[in-house]
Amino acid sequence: MAKKVFVSGCYDLLHSGHVQFFQTAATYGDLTVALGADQTVFDLKGRVPVNNQDERLFMVKSVSCVKNAFISSGSGILDFENELRELKPDIFIVNEDGNIPEKERLCKELNIEYLVLRREPANGLTSRSTTSLRKINQLPYRIDIAGGWLDQPWVSELYPGPVLTVSLEPTLDFNERSGMASSTRLSAYDLWGPRLPAGDPEKLSKILFCYDNPPGTKEISGSQDSIGIVFPGLNRAYYEGKYWPNRIDSVQDESVLQFIEKSIYLVPLGPRHSGYSVLANTNISWDGAKALSEAADACWNAILDKDIINFGKYFRKSFEAQIEMFPNMVNSMVFDLINQHRDHALGWKLSGAGGGGYLILISDKPVLHALQVLIRRVNIN
């Protein structure tokens, strides 16, 4: 008797990558596909799918290797949980970018085998993703490498320092509320449409920052978000008690950018929960701001020297300085995941806060089931 195999996802703009994933999953047994409802896709990704849930269900059911498919009844990242408990499959299969601790924990609870597959194109075909096919938004994302929170004047007025960011090509469909400046990215789309306009990056960054924080905004989004999206490459913005930095240093050296790309690995966590407040229970101090500033400076120097040992060390120290001042950035799940990677990773931090987004690791060796990024170069919008 064939085993029961279960996969889940949005599967908007069905493409060869989806079909290849289904075909591979179906080699393990009879395949059932759970699709996210339109409202779930909107809640997780901040956009409605191009094809509505009925169209997506029709297309997935039409793939010959799919034995059954349905629209999940729940919401959130585990919207399929009720059906999973009822179906009790033998195997739950995910791609690397869909591999999150909540899914693995649920499968362990239900005694379901949890299998992670590499994202690989079918023979002779170009690698595809829904993000690469969707033309409505090709704007960059950004990662805060070190020094995050110094772009808030109530931190940098205690001790000045830099925030390091890299601008990312949208090769992955990063979730909303994942610490990749996705809300600022949506503001950029409101302003300019699906691509950044030509022009001076500092001027464009200021325009985006002001649009993202109109008069009356209670919690100001730090300007590192707009700078990290608009400025290509690696950037250091230096703050001294103001919302806008005194200076921005930008690095476009190809060897440095390749060094970063080869050193960074992202372990998906899913989006942080709505209603979460990172500003509760803060412990902001001169000592904390100083430690954050010094770690970011040391991290910058390590990157320029292409010194991965110190890159990992000060990447980690920057994160430790952050959570000393903002303990709500992490939870027990994050610490458990860090402990799983502590022996082989050189450094770690969260892309966002509150246990959401991605655990970013610095490693000189490949990290199993982790994702890598492509930094946006100066000649690419």
MISETI-128317 format. One record per residue (C-alpha): residue in three letters; x, y, z. Coordinates in nm, 4 decimals. Example, Ala and Ser with C-alpha at 12.3 -4.5 7.8 and 13.67 -1.06 7.14 Angstrom:
2
r  xx  yy  zz
ALA  1.2300  -0.4500  0.7800
SER  1.3670  -0.1060  0.7140
# end
This chain:
381
r  xx  yy  zz
MET  0.0000  0.0000  0.0000
ALA  0.1373  0.3415  -0.1009
LYS  0.2343  0.5859  0.1714
LYS  0.0365  0.9074  0.2153
VAL  0.2423  1.2192  0.1305
PHE  0.1428  1.5745  0.2244
VAL  0.2689  1.9136  0.0984
SER  0.1400  2.2673  0.1525
GLY  0.1793  2.6079  -0.0070
CYS  0.0244  2.8934  -0.2030
TYR  0.1092  2.7715  -0.5568
ASP  0.0138  3.0957  -0.7252
LEU  0.1279  3.1299  -1.0880
LEU  0.1876  2.7553  -1.1171
HIS  0.5273  2.6976  -1.2817
SER  0.7788  2.4238  -1.3620
GLY  0.9371  2.4481  -1.0174
HIS  0.6044  2.3666  -0.8528
VAL  0.5435  2.0732  -1.0871
GLN  0.8950  1.9392  -1.0311
PHE  0.8377  1.9597  -0.6539
PHE  0.5072  1.7730  -0.6868
GLN  0.6654  1.5052  -0.9064
THR  0.9510  1.4523  -0.6614
ALA  0.7148  1.4410  -0.3625
ALA  0.4911  1.1916  -0.5441
THR  0.7797  0.9456  -0.5740
TYR  0.7382  0.8904  -0.1978
GLY  0.3679  0.7954  -0.2190
ASP  0.0172  0.9246  -0.2936
LEU  0.0392  1.3044  -0.2935
THR  -0.2074  1.5404  -0.1244
VAL  -0.1589  1.9177  -0.1652
ALA  -0.2926  2.1739  0.0845
LEU  -0.3324  2.5243  -0.0617
GLY  -0.3515  2.8456  0.1395
ALA  -0.6775  3.0379  0.1124
ASP  -0.6680  3.3832  -0.0474
GLN  -0.7045  3.5508  0.2929
THR  -0.4166  3.3447  0.4350
VAL  -0.1899  3.4420  0.1440
PHE  -0.2762  3.8068  0.2014
ASP  -0.2125  3.7832  0.5758
LEU  0.1271  3.6152  0.5280
LYS  0.2581  3.7951  0.2206
GLY  0.0793  4.1296  0.2243
ARG  -0.0692  4.0787  -0.1212
VAL  -0.3554  3.8908  -0.2778
PRO  -0.2577  3.6038  -0.5087
VAL  -0.2762  3.6636  -0.8831
ASN  -0.4973  3.3537  -0.9182
ASN  -0.7759  3.3099  -0.6650
GLN  -0.8050  2.9964  -0.4546
ASP  -1.0543  2.8232  -0.6838
GLU  -0.8295  2.8735  -0.9874
ARG  -0.5214  2.7595  -0.7958
LEU  -0.7033  2.4498  -0.6707
PHE  -0.8202  2.3630  -1.0229
MET  -0.4674  2.3906  -1.1637
VAL  -0.3025  2.1877  -0.8875
LYS  -0.5649  1.9127  -0.9163
SER  -0.4901  1.9018  -1.2905
VAL  -0.1282  1.7974  -1.2309
SER  -0.1237  1.4246  -1.3008
CYS  0.0932  1.3232  -1.0038
VAL  -0.1372  1.4979  -0.7513
LYS  -0.3845  1.2516  -0.6038
ASN  -0.5862  1.5087  -0.4071
ALA  -0.5807  1.8816  -0.3208
PHE  -0.7860  2.1156  -0.1049
ILE  -0.7986  2.4699  0.0367
SER  -0.6777  2.4685  0.3974
SER  -0.9428  2.5641  0.6501
GLY  -0.7148  2.7388  0.8979
SER  -0.5079  3.0550  0.8908
GLY  -0.1463  3.1533  0.9413
ILE  0.1670  2.9570  0.8707
LEU  0.0044  2.6292  0.9911
ASP  -0.3265  2.6838  0.8119
PHE  -0.3355  2.3134  0.7161
GLU  -0.3102  2.1803  1.0746
ASN  -0.6708  2.0581  1.1075
GLU  -0.6511  1.8648  0.7825
LEU  -0.3066  1.7275  0.8681
ARG  -0.4358  1.5886  1.1963
GLU  -0.7358  1.4333  1.0219
LEU  -0.5453  1.2900  0.7238
LYS  -0.2486  1.1592  0.9307
PRO  -0.0075  1.1263  0.6361
ASP  0.3083  0.9182  0.6580
ILE  0.5342  1.1957  0.5220
PHE  0.5197  1.5780  0.5194
ILE  0.7516  1.7192  0.2509
VAL  0.8740  2.0804  0.2259
ASN  1.1237  2.2736  0.0152
GLU  1.4166  2.4426  0.1885
ASP  1.2433  2.7818  0.1867
GLY  0.9315  2.6289  0.3427
ASN  1.1214  2.4557  0.6218
ILE  1.0295  2.6173  0.9555
PRO  1.0445  2.4856  1.3151
GLU  0.6657  2.5000  1.3659
LYS  0.6098  2.2472  1.0855
GLU  0.8799  2.0145  1.2098
ARG  0.7469  2.0306  1.5676
LEU  0.3924  1.9552  1.4549
CYS  0.5100  1.6523  1.2573
LYS  0.7079  1.5262  1.5556
GLU  0.3985  1.5590  1.7733
LEU  0.1894  1.3630  1.5212
ASN  0.4630  1.1048  1.4481
ILE  0.4806  1.2115  1.0810
GLU  0.8094  1.1850  0.8933
TYR  0.9360  1.5345  0.8025
LEU  1.1399  1.5571  0.4815
VAL  1.3144  1.8665  0.3394
LEU  1.3918  1.8755  -0.0349
ARG  1.6328  2.0998  -0.2199
ARG  1.4781  2.3437  -0.4673
GLU  1.6069  2.2139  -0.8019
PRO  1.4756  2.2761  -1.1564
ALA  1.3732  1.9925  -1.3858
ASN  1.6442  1.8737  -1.6228
GLY  1.7176  2.1329  -1.8895
LEU  1.4825  2.3967  -1.7463
THR  1.5607  2.7305  -1.5833
SER  1.5073  2.7543  -1.2095
ARG  1.1724  2.9223  -1.1405
SER  1.0000  3.0829  -0.8447
THR  0.6696  3.2654  -0.8152
THR  0.8647  3.5765  -0.7149
SER  1.0713  3.5709  -1.0344
LEU  0.7544  3.5357  -1.2435
ARG  0.5437  3.7978  -1.0701
LYS  0.6078  4.1306  -1.2384
ILE  0.4110  4.3395  -0.9898
ASN  0.6993  4.3826  -0.7471
GLN  1.0701  4.3404  -0.8217
LEU  1.1845  4.5861  -0.5547
PRO  1.4807  4.4880  -0.3336
TYR  1.4699  4.3711  0.0258
ARG  1.7389  4.4426  0.2836
ILE  1.9188  4.2638  0.5654
ASP  2.0376  4.4487  0.8751
ILE  2.3860  4.2989  0.9233
ALA  2.4866  4.4755  1.2461
GLY  2.4073  4.7812  1.4572
GLY  2.0311  4.7716  1.4106
TRP  1.8469  5.0093  1.6527
LEU  2.1198  5.2736  1.6284
ASP  1.9050  5.4362  1.3589
GLN  1.6639  5.5301  1.6375
PRO  1.7746  5.8622  1.7952
TRP  1.6788  5.7473  2.1448
VAL  1.9526  5.4831  2.1088
SER  2.2273  5.6626  1.9142
GLU  2.1975  5.9762  2.1308
LEU  2.3322  5.7601  2.4140
TYR  2.6245  5.6403  2.2009
PRO  2.6686  5.7041  1.8260
GLY  2.7434  5.4298  1.5791
PRO  2.6776  5.2583  1.2468
VAL  2.4082  5.0318  1.1063
LEU  2.5295  4.7914  0.8373
THR  2.2859  4.6775  0.5680
VAL  2.2924  4.4911  0.2374
SER  2.0368  4.5332  -0.0396
LEU  1.8974  4.2025  -0.1704
GLU  1.7613  4.0929  -0.5051
PRO  1.4080  3.9487  -0.4545
THR  1.5123  3.5933  -0.5404
LEU  1.2940  3.4691  -0.2529
ASP  0.9384  3.5628  -0.1661
PHE  1.0160  3.6803  0.1868
ASN  0.7180  3.6811  0.4200
GLU  0.5703  3.9951  0.5666
ARG  0.6786  4.0760  0.9252
SER  1.0077  3.8925  0.8726
GLY  1.2499  4.1803  0.9364
MET  1.3466  4.2245  0.5709
ALA  1.2029  4.5807  0.5517
SER  0.8937  4.4440  0.3785
SER  0.6642  4.7246  0.5028
THR  0.9047  4.9906  0.3725
ARG  0.9246  4.7928  0.0486
LEU  0.5454  4.8201  0.0181
SER  0.5774  5.1966  0.0654
ALA  0.8358  5.2004  -0.2140
TYR  0.5879  5.0209  -0.4370
ASP  0.3200  5.2807  -0.3563
LEU  0.5661  5.5533  -0.4556
TRP  0.7383  5.4087  -0.7600
GLY  0.5746  5.0877  -0.8719
PRO  0.7587  4.7569  -0.9193
ARG  1.1127  4.8922  -0.9685
LEU  1.3321  5.1583  -0.8120
PRO  1.3595  5.4761  -1.0189
ALA  1.6908  5.6089  -1.1450
GLY  1.8439  5.8859  -0.9387
ASP  2.0671  5.9729  -0.6471
PRO  2.0241  5.6934  -0.3876
GLU  2.0443  5.9233  -0.0852
LYS  1.7758  6.1521  -0.2237
LEU  1.5536  5.8546  -0.3085
SER  1.6135  5.7056  0.0371
LYS  1.5066  6.0305  0.2047
ILE  1.1905  6.0439  -0.0068
LEU  1.1076  5.6840  0.0859
PHE  1.1811  5.7442  0.4563
CYS  0.9499  6.0481  0.4656
TYR  0.6742  5.8647  0.2775
ASP  0.7082  5.5659  0.5126
ASN  0.6797  5.7919  0.8184
PRO  0.4204  6.0633  0.7501
PRO  0.3477  6.3314  1.0135
GLY  0.1789  6.1796  1.3158
THR  0.3514  5.8402  1.2920
LYS  0.3909  5.7108  1.6494
GLU  0.6629  5.4513  1.5927
ILE  0.9088  5.5795  1.3326
SER  1.0576  5.3147  1.1055
GLY  1.4335  5.3566  1.1159
SER  1.5958  5.5074  0.8068
GLN  1.8185  5.1999  0.7722
ASP  1.5149  5.0358  0.6049
SER  1.4920  5.2876  0.3221
ILE  1.8721  5.3114  0.2916
GLY  1.9074  4.9328  0.2831
ILE  1.6465  4.9008  0.0093
VAL  1.7630  5.1866  -0.2143
PHE  2.1436  5.1754  -0.1818
PRO  2.2897  4.8741  -0.3666
GLY  2.5662  4.6605  -0.2193
LEU  2.6929  4.6853  0.1392
ASN  2.6295  5.0092  0.3287
ARG  2.7252  5.1685  0.6602
ALA  2.5007  5.4487  0.7862
TYR  2.6469  5.6379  1.0845
TYR  2.3980  5.7799  1.3387
GLU  2.4469  6.0438  1.6076
GLY  2.1137  6.0988  1.7800
LYS  1.9092  6.1814  1.4680
TYR  1.6740  5.9904  1.2418
TRP  1.8971  6.0461  0.9387
PRO  2.2648  5.9419  0.9456
ASN  2.5536  6.1882  0.9329
ARG  2.7093  5.9892  0.6492
ILE  2.6589  5.6762  0.4412
ASP  2.9545  5.4682  0.3241
SER  2.8813  5.2300  0.0377
VAL  3.0874  4.9304  -0.0784
GLN  3.0455  4.7816  -0.4258
ASP  3.3670  4.5779  -0.4388
GLU  3.2750  4.2469  -0.6012
SER  3.5049  4.0341  -0.3857
VAL  3.3517  4.1788  -0.0686
LEU  2.9955  4.1220  -0.1891
GLN  3.0744  3.7643  -0.2898
PHE  3.2356  3.7070  0.0498
ILE  2.9121  3.8143  0.2224
GLU  2.6948  3.6004  -0.0078
LYS  2.9070  3.2921  0.0595
SER  2.9074  3.3508  0.4371
ILE  2.5368  3.4149  0.5054
TYR  2.2727  3.1423  0.5473
LEU  1.9046  3.1979  0.6304
VAL  1.7023  2.9443  0.8291
PRO  1.3284  3.0184  0.7869
LEU  1.1205  3.0816  1.0978
GLY  0.7987  3.2114  0.9417
PRO  0.6572  3.5609  1.0010
ARG  0.6374  3.7013  1.3524
HIS  0.2935  3.7084  1.5096
SER  0.0786  4.0169  1.4591
GLY  0.0182  4.2288  1.7672
TYR  0.3712  4.1670  1.8933
SER  0.5571  4.4635  2.0511
VAL  0.9365  4.4665  2.0444
LEU  0.9430  4.7884  2.2496
ALA  0.8002  4.6280  2.5633
ASN  1.0410  4.5471  2.8485
THR  1.3323  4.7407  2.6988
ASN  1.6600  4.7954  2.8811
ILE  1.8214  5.0750  2.6769
SER  2.1442  5.2087  2.8256
TRP  2.4714  5.3837  2.7448
ASP  2.6585  5.0552  2.7946
GLY  2.4227  4.8703  2.5626
ALA  2.4406  5.1327  2.2869
LYS  2.8209  5.1395  2.3157
ALA  2.8448  4.7597  2.2890
LEU  2.6168  4.7653  1.9839
SER  2.8175  5.0418  1.8156
GLU  3.1535  4.8766  1.8796
ALA  3.0333  4.5377  1.7569
ALA  2.9000  4.6939  1.4346
ASP  3.2306  4.8762  1.3731
ALA  3.4264  4.5543  1.4263
CYS  3.1860  4.3657  1.1995
TRP  3.2377  4.6251  0.9226
ASN  3.6159  4.5880  0.9447
ALA  3.5930  4.2081  0.9397
ILE  3.3792  4.2168  0.6247
LEU  3.6189  4.4516  0.4453
ASP  3.9091  4.2245  0.5482
LYS  3.7050  3.9201  0.4364
ASP  3.7780  3.7685  0.7776
ILE  3.4944  3.5216  0.8329
ILE  3.5966  3.4308  1.1893
ASN  3.5655  3.7906  1.3105
PHE  3.2658  3.8485  1.0854
GLY  3.0845  3.5713  1.2708
LYS  3.2107  3.6848  1.6114
TYR  3.1015  4.0482  1.5840
PHE  2.7835  3.9613  1.3935
ARG  2.6918  3.7582  1.7023
LYS  2.8065  4.0279  1.9459
SER  2.5923  4.2880  1.7689
PHE  2.2916  4.0598  1.8126
GLU  2.3749  3.9985  2.1782
ALA  2.3920  4.3765  2.2352
GLN  2.0528  4.4135  2.0656
ILE  1.8753  4.1541  2.2773
GLU  2.0347  4.2899  2.5960
MET  1.8472  4.6148  2.5287
PHE  1.5435  4.4611  2.3532
PRO  1.4812  4.1207  2.5164
ASN  1.1458  4.0806  2.3367
MET  1.3380  4.0302  2.0117
VAL  1.3800  3.6619  2.0975
ASN  1.1880  3.3745  2.2531
SER  1.2619  3.0192  2.3628
MET  1.2099  2.8811  2.0119
VAL  1.4847  3.1101  1.8788
PHE  1.7271  3.0071  2.1512
ASP  1.6509  2.6391  2.0826
LEU  1.7268  2.6888  1.7138
ILE  2.0480  2.8790  1.7900
ASN  2.1592  2.5907  2.0086
GLN  2.1057  2.3515  1.7184
HIS  2.3535  2.5521  1.5077
ARG  2.5920  2.6715  1.7781
ASP  2.8543  2.4033  1.7113
HIS  2.8987  2.4724  1.3390
ALA  2.7975  2.8378  1.2891
LEU  3.0381  3.1244  1.3572
GLY  2.7678  3.3829  1.4295
TRP  2.3917  3.4290  1.4367
LYS  2.1139  3.6855  1.4658
LEU  1.7492  3.7289  1.3722
SER  1.6460  3.9113  1.0576
GLY  1.3551  4.0533  1.2521
ALA  1.2239  4.0298  1.6061
GLY  0.9822  3.8356  1.8197
GLY  1.0878  3.4963  1.6881
GLY  0.9851  3.5700  1.3293
GLY  1.1628  3.6005  0.9975
TYR  1.4871  3.4133  0.9572
LEU  1.7703  3.3016  1.1783
ILE  2.0729  3.4369  0.9893
LEU  2.3886  3.2325  1.0332
ILE  2.7488  3.3132  0.9430
SER  2.9284  2.9948  0.8434
ASP  3.2358  2.8876  0.6471
LYS  3.0578  2.5622  0.5578
PRO  2.7189  2.4962  0.3919
VAL  2.4252  2.4860  0.6342
LEU  2.1744  2.2082  0.5697
HIS  1.8286  2.3281  0.4589
ALA  1.9330  2.6954  0.4792
LEU  1.8847  2.9587  0.2090
GLN  2.1370  3.1963  0.0545
VAL  2.0857  3.5442  -0.0877
LEU  2.1940  3.7521  -0.3846
ILE  2.3166  4.1041  -0.3066
ARG  2.1974  4.3731  -0.5448
ARG  2.4804  4.5245  -0.7466
VAL  2.5137  4.8881  -0.8458
ASN  2.4089  4.8294  -1.2069
ILE  2.0876  4.6416  -1.1175
ASN  1.7626  4.8113  -1.0178
# end
